[in-house]
């Protein structure tokens, strides 16, 4: 036996944020700019739970050139 958790999947730490994004996008006809706040929350969650969240596996949570632009 591998572990007692194997049979029951644990709740994804970022599932709440992922659901909030889906709900927001559906309500706003999939206009991402209308859901920036919930997307930001998802980004924060994914950064905090790197590798522990299946919801984050397909989510690009690092904004290109936001923090790394040191010119």
Z-matrix of the N, CA and C atoms (Angstrom, degrees):
N
C 1 1.462
C 2 1.531 1 109.40
N 3 1.320 2 115.58 1 131.46
C 4 1.463 3 120.62 2 -175.42
C 5 1.532 4 110.94 3 -77.39
N 6 1.314 5 117.12 4 -61.36
C 7 1.468 6 120.89 5 175.97
C 8 1.520 7 109.66 6 -159.56
N 9 1.310 8 116.89 7 160.96
C 10 1.453 9 120.72 8 -178.40
C 11 1.530 10 112.02 9 -71.29
N 12 1.340 11 117.41 10 -18.30
C 13 1.461 12 121.32 11 179.80
C 14 1.528 13 112.30 12 -82.32
N 15 1.333 14 117.05 13 -13.47
C 16 1.461 15 121.96 14 -172.70
C 17 1.525 16 113.07 15 -55.93
N 18 1.321 17 117.77 16 -41.20
C 19 1.450 18 121.13 17 -177.66
C 20 1.519 19 113.91 18 -71.46
N 21 1.310 20 116.46 19 -36.85
C 22 1.458 21 120.76 20 -179.28
C 23 1.522 22 110.59 21 -110.75
N 24 1.339 23 116.84 22 116.50
C 25 1.463 24 118.33 23 179.82
C 26 1.528 25 111.24 24 -66.93
N 27 1.314 26 115.77 25 137.90
C 28 1.462 27 119.71 26 178.28
C 29 1.521 28 108.84 27 -73.49
N 30 1.314 29 116.35 28 152.24
C 31 1.451 30 120.92 29 178.04
C 32 1.527 31 108.63 30 -66.17
N 33 1.310 32 115.22 31 131.42
C 34 1.452 33 120.47 32 -179.88
C 35 1.530 34 109.02 33 -65.96
N 36 1.344 35 117.69 34 131.53
C 37 1.469 36 119.63 35 -177.49
C 38 1.533 37 113.58 36 -62.56
N 39 1.325 38 117.49 37 -21.51
C 40 1.468 39 120.44 38 -178.55
C 41 1.528 40 112.86 39 -112.32
N 42 1.315 41 116.85 40 14.27
C 43 1.471 42 120.41 41 -179.12
C 44 1.526 43 111.41 42 -62.38
N 45 1.318 44 116.65 43 -40.24
C 46 1.465 45 121.14 44 -179.71
C 47 1.522 46 110.97 45 -58.35
N 48 1.348 47 116.26 46 -44.98
C 49 1.461 48 121.05 47 -179.79
C 50 1.528 49 111.23 48 -68.82
N 51 1.333 50 116.68 49 -38.73
C 52 1.464 51 120.67 50 178.86
C 53 1.527 52 110.51 51 -62.72
N 54 1.327 53 116.44 52 -41.69
C 55 1.467 54 121.15 53 178.05
C 56 1.525 55 110.80 54 -66.02
N 57 1.326 56 116.06 55 -38.16
C 58 1.466 57 120.38 56 179.12
C 59 1.529 58 110.88 57 -63.47
N 60 1.342 59 116.67 58 -38.49
C 61 1.465 60 120.46 59 177.56
C 62 1.523 61 109.99 60 -64.28
N 63 1.326 62 117.16 61 -46.76
C 64 1.468 63 120.60 62 179.76
C 65 1.526 64 110.99 63 -59.38
N 66 1.314 65 115.95 64 -45.45
C 67 1.464 66 121.07 65 -179.04
C 68 1.532 67 110.42 66 -62.74
N 69 1.333 68 115.92 67 -44.33
C 70 1.459 69 121.02 68 -179.44
C 71 1.527 70 111.20 69 -64.77
N 72 1.316 71 116.47 70 -46.00
C 73 1.468 72 119.99 71 -179.35
C 74 1.527 73 111.29 72 -62.52
N 75 1.319 74 117.06 73 -42.24
C 76 1.463 75 120.07 74 178.62
C 77 1.527 76 110.95 75 -63.25
N 78 1.333 77 116.26 76 -41.14
C 79 1.463 78 121.14 77 -178.63
C 80 1.531 79 112.17 78 -69.30
N 81 1.333 80 116.47 79 -24.92
C 82 1.461 81 121.11 80 -176.30
C 83 1.527 82 112.99 81 -112.84
N 84 1.333 83 116.37 82 27.99
C 85 1.461 84 122.66 83 177.91
C 86 1.523 85 113.30 84 51.90
N 87 1.331 86 115.59 85 37.56
C 88 1.478 87 123.63 86 175.81
C 89 1.525 88 113.92 87 61.27
N 90 1.331 89 116.07 88 32.95
C 91 1.463 90 121.08 89 173.13
C 92 1.527 91 106.74 90 -91.54
N 93 1.344 92 115.97 91 103.80
C 94 1.472 93 121.00 92 -174.83
C 95 1.518 94 113.20 93 -57.48
N 96 1.322 95 117.55 94 -36.45
C 97 1.460 96 120.63 95 -177.21
C 98 1.534 97 112.06 96 -61.92
N 99 1.326 98 117.13 97 -22.53
C 100 1.467 99 121.26 98 178.51
C 101 1.531 100 111.30 99 -78.40
N 102 1.330 101 116.90 100 -11.64
C 103 1.467 102 120.86 101 -174.71
C 104 1.522 103 112.05 102 -120.97
N 105 1.318 104 117.27 103 23.57
C 106 1.464 105 120.24 104 -176.26
C 107 1.520 106 113.13 105 -58.35
N 108 1.333 107 117.51 106 -36.12
C 109 1.465 108 119.94 107 -178.92
C 110 1.526 109 111.83 108 -66.39
N 111 1.339 110 118.33 109 -42.80
C 112 1.463 111 119.69 110 179.05
C 113 1.523 112 111.49 111 -72.43
N 114 1.315 113 116.70 112 -32.08
C 115 1.468 114 120.71 113 175.93
C 116 1.526 115 109.74 114 -66.62
N 117 1.326 116 116.70 115 -39.27
C 118 1.463 117 121.68 116 177.10
C 119 1.528 118 110.90 117 -61.93
N 120 1.328 119 116.51 118 -41.44
C 121 1.470 120 120.92 119 177.64
C 122 1.530 121 110.70 120 -63.35
N 123 1.323 122 116.58 121 -40.17
C 124 1.465 123 120.56 122 178.10
C 125 1.523 124 109.81 123 -63.87
N 126 1.314 125 115.91 124 -41.75
C 127 1.475 126 121.31 125 179.01
C 128 1.521 127 110.28 126 -59.44
N 129 1.343 128 115.87 127 -45.53
C 130 1.470 129 120.87 128 178.93
C 131 1.520 130 111.17 129 -61.79
N 132 1.320 131 115.68 130 -43.63
C 133 1.459 132 119.85 131 -179.50
C 134 1.528 133 110.49 132 -63.52
N 135 1.315 134 116.73 133 -44.17
C 136 1.462 135 120.60 134 -179.26
C 137 1.523 136 111.49 135 -64.84
N 138 1.322 137 116.60 136 -36.91
C 139 1.461 138 119.75 137 177.48
C 140 1.528 139 110.31 138 -66.00
N 141 1.329 140 116.34 139 -37.05
C 142 1.463 141 121.22 140 -179.33
C 143 1.535 142 112.22 141 -74.96
N 144 1.323 143 116.82 142 -27.41
C 145 1.469 144 120.88 143 -174.49
C 146 1.524 145 111.76 144 -119.96
N 147 1.315 146 117.74 145 35.22
C 148 1.458 147 122.05 146 -179.69
C 149 1.524 148 110.54 147 -51.53
N 150 1.326 149 116.04 148 125.08
C 151 1.457 150 120.94 149 178.12
C 152 1.523 151 114.67 150 84.57
N 153 1.316 152 118.26 151 -11.89
C 154 1.468 153 121.38 152 -178.81
C 155 1.518 154 113.47 153 -105.90
N 156 1.324 155 117.32 154 -3.15
C 157 1.455 156 120.39 155 -175.83
C 158 1.520 157 111.07 156 -122.07
N 159 1.328 158 115.44 157 120.55
C 160 1.460 159 120.22 158 176.16
C 161 1.520 160 109.46 159 -68.71
N 162 1.323 161 117.29 160 -33.87
C 163 1.463 162 121.16 161 179.51
C 164 1.530 163 111.46 162 -59.05
N 165 1.331 164 116.69 163 -30.32
C 166 1.462 165 120.57 164 -177.36
C 167 1.526 166 112.87 165 -83.43
N 168 1.337 167 117.58 166 -12.03
C 169 1.461 168 119.91 167 -174.10
C 170 1.530 169 112.73 168 -59.78
N 171 1.318 170 117.94 169 -33.21
C 172 1.458 171 120.33 170 179.21
C 173 1.514 172 113.04 171 -106.45
N 174 1.314 173 116.35 172 9.79
C 175 1.463 174 121.05 173 -175.86
C 176 1.520 175 109.86 174 -103.05
N 177 1.323 176 115.82 175 121.67
C 178 1.469 177 119.95 176 177.27
C 179 1.516 178 107.37 177 -83.33
N 180 1.331 179 115.38 178 104.59
C 181 1.461 180 118.42 179 -172.76
C 182 1.509 181 114.09 180 -105.87
N 183 1.317 182 118.06 181 4.40
C 184 1.466 183 118.41 182 173.61
C 185 1.518 184 107.83 183 -107.42
N 186 1.306 185 115.55 184 116.67
C 187 1.458 186 119.73 185 179.08
C 188 1.524 187 108.88 186 -68.90
N 189 1.314 188 117.92 187 131.36
C 190 1.463 189 119.48 188 -179.03
C 191 1.527 190 111.98 189 -64.31
N 192 1.311 191 115.12 190 130.30
C 193 1.461 192 123.85 191 174.29
C 194 1.525 193 114.99 192 58.67
N 195 1.334 194 117.72 193 27.01
C 196 1.459 195 118.85 194 178.63
C 197 1.527 196 110.53 195 -84.61
N 198 1.314 197 116.80 196 -54.09
C 199 1.460 198 120.37 197 -177.22
C 200 1.528 199 112.58 198 -93.90
N 201 1.322 200 116.81 199 -23.71
C 202 1.451 201 120.74 200 -172.02
C 203 1.533 202 113.72 201 -89.60
N 204 1.317 203 117.88 202 0.51
C 205 1.458 204 119.82 203 -177.13
C 206 1.533 205 111.28 204 -82.92
N 207 1.306 206 115.60 205 82.39
C 208 1.466 207 121.29 206 177.87
C 209 1.520 208 109.09 207 -106.22
N 210 1.325 209 115.54 208 88.48
C 211 1.475 210 120.28 209 -179.72
C 212 1.495 211 112.07 210 -114.97
